[in-house]
Amino acid sequence: MIDPLSGPFVFDTSAQSYLARTMDAAEAAWRDAYAQVFPLFVSAITVLERTRGHVLAEVNAEPSRRAFMAQRTREYLRSVGAAGTNVLGFSTPPPSFQLS
């Protein structure tokens, strides 16, 4: 795995989704080590793609699961911009970091 200190990184849709739900202990440890040093950055496109995926899952879910899927969508949207997740606009330059 890449050293978490070699960041910061901008996480794409696949990476953000995968790291949010990983059950692998080494991957979860990497994610947690990274989060101790850097905030999570995603692009506005990532938020759009993940929101679209959530809504499509909700629309296509069995009626008995639609409320659960809608709740998952709301949870994701609340997490954006909170708890160390920062959204970069289409033309936002990434911040620079100095590690001591």
PDB file as gemmi writes it, atoms N, CA and C in Angstrom:
CRYST1    1.000    1.000    1.000  90.00  90.00  90.00 P 1                      
ATOM      1  N   MET A   1       0.831  -1.179   0.000  1.00  0.00           N  
ATOM      2  CA  MET A   1       0.000   0.000   0.000  1.00  0.00           C  
ATOM      3  C   MET A   1       0.874   1.241   0.000  1.00  0.00           C  
ATOM      4  N   ILE A   2       0.298   2.311  -0.485  1.00  0.00           N  
ATOM      5  CA  ILE A   2       0.983   3.601  -0.507  1.00  0.00           C  
ATOM      6  C   ILE A   2       1.072   4.134   0.922  1.00  0.00           C  
ATOM      7  N   ASP A   3       2.179   4.716   1.238  1.00  0.00           N  
ATOM      8  CA  ASP A   3       2.356   5.320   2.557  1.00  0.00           C  
ATOM      9  C   ASP A   3       1.349   6.454   2.719  1.00  0.00           C  
ATOM     10  N   PRO A   4       0.517   6.428   3.764  1.00  0.00           N  
ATOM     11  CA  PRO A   4      -0.472   7.493   3.936  1.00  0.00           C  
ATOM     12  C   PRO A   4       0.148   8.884   4.032  1.00  0.00           C  
ATOM     13  N   LEU A   5       1.411   8.960   4.468  1.00  0.00           N  
ATOM     14  CA  LEU A   5       2.077  10.255   4.578  1.00  0.00           C  
ATOM     15  C   LEU A   5       2.498  10.816   3.231  1.00  0.00           C  
ATOM     16  N   SER A   6       2.330  10.044   2.148  1.00  0.00           N  
ATOM     17  CA  SER A   6       2.688  10.563   0.833  1.00  0.00           C  
ATOM     18  C   SER A   6       1.565  11.401   0.242  1.00  0.00           C  
ATOM     19  N   GLY A   7       0.459  11.579   0.978  1.00  0.00           N  
ATOM     20  CA  GLY A   7      -0.670  12.397   0.541  1.00  0.00           C  
ATOM     21  C   GLY A   7      -0.323  13.873   0.613  1.00  0.00           C  
ATOM     22  N   PRO A   8      -1.269  14.749   0.474  1.00  0.00           N  
ATOM     23  CA  PRO A   8      -2.697  14.480   0.427  1.00  0.00           C  
ATOM     24  C   PRO A   8      -3.141  14.003  -0.947  1.00  0.00           C  
ATOM     25  N   PHE A   9      -4.271  13.335  -0.956  1.00  0.00           N  
ATOM     26  CA  PHE A   9      -4.856  12.812  -2.179  1.00  0.00           C  
ATOM     27  C   PHE A   9      -6.248  13.387  -2.363  1.00  0.00           C  
ATOM     28  N   VAL A  10      -6.714  13.405  -3.599  1.00  0.00           N  
ATOM     29  CA  VAL A  10      -8.112  13.685  -3.904  1.00  0.00           C  
ATOM     30  C   VAL A  10      -8.712  12.338  -4.251  1.00  0.00           C  
ATOM     31  N   PHE A  11      -9.683  11.901  -3.472  1.00  0.00           N  
ATOM     32  CA  PHE A  11     -10.274  10.578  -3.655  1.00  0.00           C  
ATOM     33  C   PHE A  11     -11.392  10.627  -4.674  1.00  0.00           C  
ATOM     34  N   ASP A  12     -11.343   9.703  -5.626  1.00  0.00           N  
ATOM     35  CA  ASP A  12     -12.410   9.639  -6.619  1.00  0.00           C  
ATOM     36  C   ASP A  12     -13.580   8.837  -6.063  1.00  0.00           C  
ATOM     37  N   THR A  13     -14.612   8.700  -6.862  1.00  0.00           N  
ATOM     38  CA  THR A  13     -15.838   8.040  -6.431  1.00  0.00           C  
ATOM     39  C   THR A  13     -15.579   6.632  -5.931  1.00  0.00           C  
ATOM     40  N   SER A  14     -14.831   5.860  -6.687  1.00  0.00           N  
ATOM     41  CA  SER A  14     -14.564   4.468  -6.311  1.00  0.00           C  
ATOM     42  C   SER A  14     -13.776   4.374  -5.015  1.00  0.00           C  
ATOM     43  N   ALA A  15     -12.743   5.191  -4.894  1.00  0.00           N  
ATOM     44  CA  ALA A  15     -11.897   5.131  -3.700  1.00  0.00           C  
ATOM     45  C   ALA A  15     -12.665   5.558  -2.461  1.00  0.00           C  
ATOM     46  N   GLN A  16     -13.417   6.639  -2.560  1.00  0.00           N  
ATOM     47  CA  GLN A  16     -14.158   7.102  -1.385  1.00  0.00           C  
ATOM     48  C   GLN A  16     -15.190   6.068  -0.958  1.00  0.00           C  
ATOM     49  N   SER A  17     -15.897   5.520  -1.915  1.00  0.00           N  
ATOM     50  CA  SER A  17     -16.921   4.522  -1.605  1.00  0.00           C  
ATOM     51  C   SER A  17     -16.285   3.270  -0.998  1.00  0.00           C  
ATOM     52  N   TYR A  18     -15.198   2.816  -1.593  1.00  0.00           N  
ATOM     53  CA  TYR A  18     -14.531   1.602  -1.119  1.00  0.00           C  
ATOM     54  C   TYR A  18     -13.979   1.774   0.292  1.00  0.00           C  
ATOM     55  N   LEU A  19     -13.271   2.875   0.518  1.00  0.00           N  
ATOM     56  CA  LEU A  19     -12.658   3.083   1.828  1.00  0.00           C  
ATOM     57  C   LEU A  19     -13.703   3.312   2.920  1.00  0.00           C  
ATOM     58  N   ALA A  20     -14.863   3.824   2.547  1.00  0.00           N  
ATOM     59  CA  ALA A  20     -15.917   4.043   3.537  1.00  0.00           C  
ATOM     60  C   ALA A  20     -16.514   2.730   4.031  1.00  0.00           C  
ATOM     61  N   ARG A  21     -16.445   1.690   3.201  1.00  0.00           N  
ATOM     62  CA  ARG A  21     -17.107   0.436   3.586  1.00  0.00           C  
ATOM     63  C   ARG A  21     -16.156  -0.753   3.719  1.00  0.00           C  
ATOM     64  N   THR A  22     -14.862  -0.533   3.623  1.00  0.00           N  
ATOM     65  CA  THR A  22     -13.924  -1.651   3.688  1.00  0.00           C  
ATOM     66  C   THR A  22     -14.010  -2.386   5.029  1.00  0.00           C  
ATOM     67  N   MET A  23     -13.922  -3.690   4.954  1.00  0.00           N  
ATOM     68  CA  MET A  23     -13.892  -4.525   6.154  1.00  0.00           C  
ATOM     69  C   MET A  23     -12.487  -5.076   6.379  1.00  0.00           C  
ATOM     70  N   ASP A  24     -11.586  -4.807   5.443  1.00  0.00           N  
ATOM     71  CA  ASP A  24     -10.212  -5.279   5.541  1.00  0.00           C  
ATOM     72  C   ASP A  24      -9.480  -4.449   6.597  1.00  0.00           C  
ATOM     73  N   ALA A  25      -8.893  -5.114   7.570  1.00  0.00           N  
ATOM     74  CA  ALA A  25      -8.243  -4.425   8.695  1.00  0.00           C  
ATOM     75  C   ALA A  25      -7.089  -3.538   8.234  1.00  0.00           C  
ATOM     76  N   ALA A  26      -6.286  -4.003   7.285  1.00  0.00           N  
ATOM     77  CA  ALA A  26      -5.142  -3.220   6.812  1.00  0.00           C  
ATOM     78  C   ALA A  26      -5.609  -1.963   6.077  1.00  0.00           C  
ATOM     79  N   GLU A  27      -6.658  -2.092   5.282  1.00  0.00           N  
ATOM     80  CA  GLU A  27      -7.176  -0.938   4.558  1.00  0.00           C  
ATOM     81  C   GLU A  27      -7.816   0.066   5.515  1.00  0.00           C  
ATOM     82  N   ALA A  28      -8.540  -0.434   6.498  1.00  0.00           N  
ATOM     83  CA  ALA A  28      -9.145   0.453   7.497  1.00  0.00           C  
ATOM     84  C   ALA A  28      -8.051   1.159   8.296  1.00  0.00           C  
ATOM     85  N   ALA A  29      -6.980   0.467   8.613  1.00  0.00           N  
ATOM     86  CA  ALA A  29      -5.863   1.074   9.341  1.00  0.00           C  
ATOM     87  C   ALA A  29      -5.198   2.159   8.496  1.00  0.00           C  
ATOM     88  N   TRP A  30      -5.049   1.883   7.180  1.00  0.00           N  
ATOM     89  CA  TRP A  30      -4.476   2.885   6.275  1.00  0.00           C  
ATOM     90  C   TRP A  30      -5.359   4.123   6.251  1.00  0.00           C  
ATOM     91  N   ARG A  31      -6.661   3.928   6.083  1.00  0.00           N  
ATOM     92  CA  ARG A  31      -7.616   5.036   6.034  1.00  0.00           C  
ATOM     93  C   ARG A  31      -7.530   5.860   7.319  1.00  0.00           C  
ATOM     94  N   ASP A  32      -7.471   5.183   8.459  1.00  0.00           N  
ATOM     95  CA  ASP A  32      -7.419   5.880   9.740  1.00  0.00           C  
ATOM     96  C   ASP A  32      -6.093   6.621   9.919  1.00  0.00           C  
ATOM     97  N   ALA A  33      -4.990   6.014   9.485  1.00  0.00           N  
ATOM     98  CA  ALA A  33      -3.683   6.677   9.574  1.00  0.00           C  
ATOM     99  C   ALA A  33      -3.655   7.917   8.675  1.00  0.00           C  
ATOM    100  N   TYR A  34      -4.222   7.796   7.486  1.00  0.00           N  
ATOM    101  CA  TYR A  34      -4.290   8.926   6.561  1.00  0.00           C  
ATOM    102  C   TYR A  34      -5.097  10.063   7.187  1.00  0.00           C  
ATOM    103  N   ALA A  35      -6.235   9.719   7.774  1.00  0.00           N  
ATOM    104  CA  ALA A  35      -7.138  10.720   8.359  1.00  0.00           C  
ATOM    105  C   ALA A  35      -6.516  11.432   9.559  1.00  0.00           C  
ATOM    106  N   GLN A  36      -5.530  10.817  10.191  1.00  0.00           N  
ATOM    107  CA  GLN A  36      -4.840  11.468  11.305  1.00  0.00           C  
ATOM    108  C   GLN A  36      -3.950  12.607  10.827  1.00  0.00           C  
ATOM    109  N   VAL A  37      -3.541  12.550   9.548  1.00  0.00           N  
ATOM    110  CA  VAL A  37      -2.605  13.536   9.019  1.00  0.00           C  
ATOM    111  C   VAL A  37      -3.273  14.519   8.066  1.00  0.00           C  
ATOM    112  N   PHE A  38      -4.160  14.027   7.220  1.00  0.00           N  
ATOM    113  CA  PHE A  38      -4.771  14.846   6.177  1.00  0.00           C  
ATOM    114  C   PHE A  38      -6.290  14.781   6.233  1.00  0.00           C  
ATOM    115  N   PRO A  39      -6.947  15.880   5.879  1.00  0.00           N  
ATOM    116  CA  PRO A  39      -8.395  15.796   5.704  1.00  0.00           C  
ATOM    117  C   PRO A  39      -8.699  15.064   4.398  1.00  0.00           C  
ATOM    118  N   LEU A  40      -9.893  14.546   4.282  1.00  0.00           N  
ATOM    119  CA  LEU A  40     -10.315  13.850   3.079  1.00  0.00           C  
ATOM    120  C   LEU A  40     -10.781  14.874   2.060  1.00  0.00           C  
ATOM    121  N   PHE A  41     -10.251  14.785   0.849  1.00  0.00           N  
ATOM    122  CA  PHE A  41     -10.664  15.658  -0.238  1.00  0.00           C  
ATOM    123  C   PHE A  41     -11.333  14.826  -1.319  1.00  0.00           C  
ATOM    124  N   VAL A  42     -12.489  15.301  -1.771  1.00  0.00           N  
ATOM    125  CA  VAL A  42     -13.186  14.704  -2.904  1.00  0.00           C  
ATOM    126  C   VAL A  42     -13.545  15.843  -3.851  1.00  0.00           C  
ATOM    127  N   SER A  43     -13.811  15.497  -5.101  1.00  0.00           N  
ATOM    128  CA  SER A  43     -14.214  16.524  -6.049  1.00  0.00           C  
ATOM    129  C   SER A  43     -15.735  16.654  -6.062  1.00  0.00           C  
ATOM    130  N   ALA A  44     -16.197  17.761  -6.591  1.00  0.00           N  
ATOM    131  CA  ALA A  44     -17.643  17.956  -6.742  1.00  0.00           C  
ATOM    132  C   ALA A  44     -18.226  16.855  -7.624  1.00  0.00           C  
ATOM    133  N   ILE A  45     -17.463  16.386  -8.582  1.00  0.00           N  
ATOM    134  CA  ILE A  45     -17.915  15.296  -9.458  1.00  0.00           C  
ATOM    135  C   ILE A  45     -18.137  14.024  -8.633  1.00  0.00           C  
ATOM    136  N   THR A  46     -17.259  13.748  -7.687  1.00  0.00           N  
ATOM    137  CA  THR A  46     -17.418  12.574  -6.819  1.00  0.00           C  
ATOM    138  C   THR A  46     -18.727  12.663  -6.047  1.00  0.00           C  
ATOM    139  N   VAL A  47     -19.026  13.823  -5.492  1.00  0.00           N  
ATOM    140  CA  VAL A  47     -20.278  13.988  -4.750  1.00  0.00           C  
ATOM    141  C   VAL A  47     -21.465  13.761  -5.678  1.00  0.00           C  
ATOM    142  N   LEU A  48     -21.403  14.318  -6.872  1.00  0.00           N  
ATOM    143  CA  LEU A  48     -22.478  14.134  -7.851  1.00  0.00           C  
ATOM    144  C   LEU A  48     -22.652  12.660  -8.214  1.00  0.00           C  
ATOM    145  N   GLU A  49     -21.551  11.974  -8.502  1.00  0.00           N  
ATOM    146  CA  GLU A  49     -21.628  10.560  -8.887  1.00  0.00           C  
ATOM    147  C   GLU A  49     -22.164   9.694  -7.748  1.00  0.00           C  
ATOM    148  N   ARG A  50     -21.684   9.922  -6.532  1.00  0.00           N  
ATOM    149  CA  ARG A  50     -22.162   9.114  -5.403  1.00  0.00           C  
ATOM    150  C   ARG A  50     -23.623   9.394  -5.095  1.00  0.00           C  
ATOM    151  N   THR A  51     -24.035  10.646  -5.179  1.00  0.00           N  
ATOM    152  CA  THR A  51     -25.435  10.983  -4.948  1.00  0.00           C  
ATOM    153  C   THR A  51     -26.316  10.327  -6.004  1.00  0.00           C  
ATOM    154  N   ARG A  52     -25.890  10.376  -7.250  1.00  0.00           N  
ATOM    155  CA  ARG A  52     -26.637   9.725  -8.333  1.00  0.00           C  
ATOM    156  C   ARG A  52     -26.762   8.233  -8.065  1.00  0.00           C  
ATOM    157  N   GLY A  53     -25.690   7.603  -7.635  1.00  0.00           N  
ATOM    158  CA  GLY A  53     -25.725   6.178  -7.324  1.00  0.00           C  
ATOM    159  C   GLY A  53     -26.689   5.862  -6.196  1.00  0.00           C  
ATOM    160  N   HIS A  54     -26.671   6.694  -5.159  1.00  0.00           N  
ATOM    161  CA  HIS A  54     -27.591   6.492  -4.032  1.00  0.00           C  
ATOM    162  C   HIS A  54     -29.045   6.608  -4.488  1.00  0.00           C  
ATOM    163  N   VAL A  55     -29.333   7.649  -5.284  1.00  0.00           N  
ATOM    164  CA  VAL A  55     -30.712   7.869  -5.734  1.00  0.00           C  
ATOM    165  C   VAL A  55     -31.161   6.737  -6.655  1.00  0.00           C  
ATOM    166  N   LEU A  56     -30.299   6.294  -7.552  1.00  0.00           N  
ATOM    167  CA  LEU A  56     -30.662   5.173  -8.424  1.00  0.00           C  
ATOM    168  C   LEU A  56     -30.914   3.904  -7.619  1.00  0.00           C  
ATOM    169  N   ALA A  57     -30.106   3.671  -6.605  1.00  0.00           N  
ATOM    170  CA  ALA A  57     -30.317   2.495  -5.752  1.00  0.00           C  
ATOM    171  C   ALA A  57     -31.661   2.595  -5.034  1.00  0.00           C  
ATOM    172  N   GLU A  58     -31.990   3.790  -4.603  1.00  0.00           N  
ATOM    173  CA  GLU A  58     -33.273   3.992  -3.921  1.00  0.00           C  
ATOM    174  C   GLU A  58     -34.443   3.748  -4.874  1.00  0.00           C  
ATOM    175  N   VAL A  59     -34.373   4.321  -6.056  1.00  0.00           N  
ATOM    176  CA  VAL A  59     -35.458   4.180  -7.039  1.00  0.00           C  
ATOM    177  C   VAL A  59     -35.642   2.725  -7.451  1.00  0.00           C  
ATOM    178  N   ASN A  60     -34.550   1.998  -7.567  1.00  0.00           N  
ATOM    179  CA  ASN A  60     -34.613   0.614  -8.035  1.00  0.00           C  
ATOM    180  C   ASN A  60     -34.773  -0.406  -6.917  1.00  0.00           C  
ATOM    181  N   ALA A  61     -34.776   0.042  -5.691  1.00  0.00           N  
ATOM    182  CA  ALA A  61     -34.899  -0.882  -4.563  1.00  0.00           C  
ATOM    183  C   ALA A  61     -36.329  -1.404  -4.451  1.00  0.00           C  
ATOM    184  N   GLU A  62     -36.423  -2.538  -3.803  1.00  0.00           N  
ATOM    185  CA  GLU A  62     -37.755  -3.054  -3.496  1.00  0.00           C  
ATOM    186  C   GLU A  62     -38.448  -2.025  -2.610  1.00  0.00           C  
ATOM    187  N   PRO A  63     -39.766  -1.891  -2.745  1.00  0.00           N  
ATOM    188  CA  PRO A  63     -40.488  -0.883  -1.960  1.00  0.00           C  
ATOM    189  C   PRO A  63     -40.192  -0.934  -0.463  1.00  0.00           C  
ATOM    190  N   SER A  64     -39.998  -2.111   0.080  1.00  0.00           N  
ATOM    191  CA  SER A  64     -39.738  -2.234   1.518  1.00  0.00           C  
ATOM    192  C   SER A  64     -38.365  -1.678   1.922  1.00  0.00           C  
ATOM    193  N   ARG A  65     -37.455  -1.493   0.974  1.00  0.00           N  
ATOM    194  CA  ARG A  65     -36.104  -0.999   1.281  1.00  0.00           C  
ATOM    195  C   ARG A  65     -35.898   0.455   0.889  1.00  0.00           C  
ATOM    196  N   ARG A  66     -36.886   1.085   0.274  1.00  0.00           N  
ATOM    197  CA  ARG A  66     -36.700   2.453  -0.230  1.00  0.00           C  
ATOM    198  C   ARG A  66     -36.455   3.455   0.884  1.00  0.00           C  
ATOM    199  N   ALA A  67     -37.134   3.333   1.990  1.00  0.00           N  
ATOM    200  CA  ALA A  67     -36.910   4.268   3.100  1.00  0.00           C  
ATOM    201  C   ALA A  67     -35.487   4.131   3.634  1.00  0.00           C  
ATOM    202  N   PHE A  68     -35.001   2.900   3.728  1.00  0.00           N  
ATOM    203  CA  PHE A  68     -33.630   2.665   4.179  1.00  0.00           C  
ATOM    204  C   PHE A  68     -32.643   3.299   3.200  1.00  0.00           C  
ATOM    205  N   MET A  69     -32.877   3.120   1.909  1.00  0.00           N  
ATOM    206  CA  MET A  69     -31.975   3.682   0.907  1.00  0.00           C  
ATOM    207  C   MET A  69     -32.007   5.209   0.935  1.00  0.00           C  
ATOM    208  N   ALA A  70     -33.186   5.787   1.142  1.00  0.00           N  
ATOM    209  CA  ALA A  70     -33.292   7.247   1.242  1.00  0.00           C  
ATOM    210  C   ALA A  70     -32.512   7.754   2.448  1.00  0.00           C  
ATOM    211  N   GLN A  71     -32.553   7.019   3.535  1.00  0.00           N  
ATOM    212  CA  GLN A  71     -31.786   7.382   4.732  1.00  0.00           C  
ATOM    213  C   GLN A  71     -30.287   7.344   4.444  1.00  0.00           C  
ATOM    214  N   ARG A  72     -29.841   6.341   3.717  1.00  0.00           N  
ATOM    215  CA  ARG A  72     -28.414   6.243   3.343  1.00  0.00           C  
ATOM    216  C   ARG A  72     -27.991   7.443   2.503  1.00  0.00           C  
ATOM    217  N   THR A  73     -28.862   7.869   1.596  1.00  0.00           N  
ATOM    218  CA  THR A  73     -28.571   9.039   0.767  1.00  0.00           C  
ATOM    219  C   THR A  73     -28.423  10.273   1.647  1.00  0.00           C  
ATOM    220  N   ARG A  74     -29.346  10.481   2.573  1.00  0.00           N  
ATOM    221  CA  ARG A  74     -29.268  11.631   3.476  1.00  0.00           C  
ATOM    222  C   ARG A  74     -28.005  11.574   4.330  1.00  0.00           C  
ATOM    223  N   GLU A  75     -27.634  10.395   4.817  1.00  0.00           N  
ATOM    224  CA  GLU A  75     -26.420  10.254   5.620  1.00  0.00           C  
ATOM    225  C   GLU A  75     -25.184  10.633   4.810  1.00  0.00           C  
ATOM    226  N   TYR A  76     -25.139  10.188   3.554  1.00  0.00           N  
ATOM    227  CA  TYR A  76     -23.988  10.531   2.722  1.00  0.00           C  
ATOM    228  C   TYR A  76     -23.915  12.046   2.530  1.00  0.00           C  
ATOM    229  N   LEU A  77     -25.035  12.665   2.185  1.00  0.00           N  
ATOM    230  CA  LEU A  77     -25.030  14.104   1.932  1.00  0.00           C  
ATOM    231  C   LEU A  77     -24.677  14.899   3.186  1.00  0.00           C  
ATOM    232  N   ARG A  78     -25.085  14.440   4.365  1.00  0.00           N  
ATOM    233  CA  ARG A  78     -24.693  15.100   5.613  1.00  0.00           C  
ATOM    234  C   ARG A  78     -23.191  14.964   5.868  1.00  0.00           C  
ATOM    235  N   SER A  79     -22.600  13.872   5.403  1.00  0.00           N  
ATOM    236  CA  SER A  79     -21.178  13.652   5.641  1.00  0.00           C  
ATOM    237  C   SER A  79     -20.293  14.539   4.766  1.00  0.00           C  
ATOM    238  N   VAL A  80     -20.845  15.037   3.676  1.00  0.00           N  
ATOM    239  CA  VAL A  80     -20.068  15.875   2.760  1.00  0.00           C  
ATOM    240  C   VAL A  80     -19.847  17.235   3.417  1.00  0.00           C  
ATOM    241  N   GLY A  81     -18.606  17.621   3.510  1.00  0.00           N  
ATOM    242  CA  GLY A  81     -18.276  18.884   4.150  1.00  0.00           C  
ATOM    243  C   GLY A  81     -18.159  18.791   5.660  1.00  0.00           C  
ATOM    244  N   ALA A  82     -18.357  17.604   6.205  1.00  0.00           N  
ATOM    245  CA  ALA A  82     -18.268  17.407   7.652  1.00  0.00           C  
ATOM    246  C   ALA A  82     -17.252  16.317   7.936  1.00  0.00           C  
ATOM    247  N   ALA A  83     -16.840  16.238   9.177  1.00  0.00           N  
ATOM    248  CA  ALA A  83     -15.948  15.167   9.646  1.00  0.00           C  
ATOM    249  C   ALA A  83     -14.704  15.028   8.781  1.00  0.00           C  
ATOM    250  N   GLY A  84     -14.134  16.154   8.375  1.00  0.00           N  
ATOM    251  CA  GLY A  84     -12.882  16.095   7.629  1.00  0.00           C  
ATOM    252  C   GLY A  84     -13.016  15.842   6.145  1.00  0.00           C  
ATOM    253  N   THR A  85     -14.227  15.821   5.604  1.00  0.00           N  
ATOM    254  CA  THR A  85     -14.420  15.638   4.165  1.00  0.00           C  
ATOM    255  C   THR A  85     -14.606  17.000   3.521  1.00  0.00           C  
ATOM    256  N   ASN A  86     -13.720  17.331   2.611  1.00  0.00           N  
ATOM    257  CA  ASN A  86     -13.753  18.619   1.931  1.00  0.00           C  
ATOM    258  C   ASN A  86     -14.020  18.413   0.455  1.00  0.00           C  
ATOM    259  N   VAL A  87     -14.904  19.225  -0.098  1.00  0.00           N  
ATOM    260  CA  VAL A  87     -15.263  19.120  -1.516  1.00  0.00           C  
ATOM    261  C   VAL A  87     -14.522  20.202  -2.282  1.00  0.00           C  
ATOM    262  N   LEU A  88     -13.772  19.767  -3.283  1.00  0.00           N  
ATOM    263  CA  LEU A  88     -13.059  20.698  -4.155  1.00  0.00           C  
ATOM    264  C   LEU A  88     -13.921  20.979  -5.373  1.00  0.00           C  
ATOM    265  N   GLY A  89     -14.060  22.251  -5.715  1.00  0.00           N  
ATOM    266  CA  GLY A  89     -14.811  22.637  -6.903  1.00  0.00           C  
ATOM    267  C   GLY A  89     -14.081  22.211  -8.165  1.00  0.00           C  
ATOM    268  N   PHE A  90     -14.688  22.481  -9.279  1.00  0.00           N  
ATOM    269  CA  PHE A  90     -14.113  22.061 -10.561  1.00  0.00           C  
ATOM    270  C   PHE A  90     -12.761  22.697 -10.823  1.00  0.00           C  
ATOM    271  N   SER A  91     -12.549  23.906 -10.352  1.00  0.00           N  
ATOM    272  CA  SER A  91     -11.287  24.589 -10.638  1.00  0.00           C  
ATOM    273  C   SER A  91     -10.551  25.012  -9.371  1.00  0.00           C  
ATOM    274  N   THR A  92     -10.867  24.381  -8.259  1.00  0.00           N  
ATOM    275  CA  THR A  92     -10.214  24.721  -6.990  1.00  0.00           C  
ATOM    276  C   THR A  92      -8.821  24.113  -6.947  1.00  0.00           C  
ATOM    277  N   PRO A  93      -7.795  24.920  -6.749  1.00  0.00           N  
ATOM    278  CA  PRO A  93      -6.467  24.324  -6.597  1.00  0.00           C  
ATOM    279  C   PRO A  93      -6.380  23.596  -5.244  1.00  0.00           C  
ATOM    280  N   PRO A  94      -5.711  22.464  -5.220  1.00  0.00           N  
ATOM    281  CA  PRO A  94      -5.589  21.747  -3.944  1.00  0.00           C  
ATOM    282  C   PRO A  94      -4.734  22.542  -2.969  1.00  0.00           C  
ATOM    283  N   PRO A  95      -5.040  22.426  -1.675  1.00  0.00           N  
ATOM    284  CA  PRO A  95      -4.224  23.137  -0.690  1.00  0.00           C  
ATOM    285  C   PRO A  95      -2.837  22.499  -0.578  1.00  0.00           C  
ATOM    286  N   SER A  96      -1.905  23.283  -0.106  1.00  0.00           N  
ATOM    287  CA  SER A  96      -0.572  22.715   0.127  1.00  0.00           C  
ATOM    288  C   SER A  96      -0.413  22.434   1.605  1.00  0.00           C  
ATOM    289  N   PHE A  97       0.360  21.423   1.906  1.00  0.00           N  
ATOM    290  CA  PHE A  97       0.592  21.007   3.280  1.00  0.00           C  
ATOM    291  C   PHE A  97       2.079  20.962   3.548  1.00  0.00           C  
ATOM    292  N   GLN A  98       2.438  21.252   4.778  1.00  0.00           N  
ATOM    293  CA  GLN A  98       3.803  21.135   5.228  1.00  0.00           C  
ATOM    294  C   GLN A  98       3.817  20.125   6.367  1.00  0.00           C  
ATOM    295  N   LEU A  99       4.480  19.009   6.168  1.00  0.00           N  
ATOM    296  CA  LEU A  99       4.632  18.034   7.241  1.00  0.00           C  
ATOM    297  C   LEU A  99       5.895  18.335   8.022  1.00  0.00           C  
ATOM    298  N   SER A 100       5.814  18.253   9.321  1.00  0.00           N  
ATOM    299  CA  SER A 100       7.001  18.541  10.126  1.00  0.00           C  
ATOM    300  C   SER A 100       7.755  17.278  10.415  1.00  0.00           C  
TER     301      SER A 100                                                      
END                                                                             
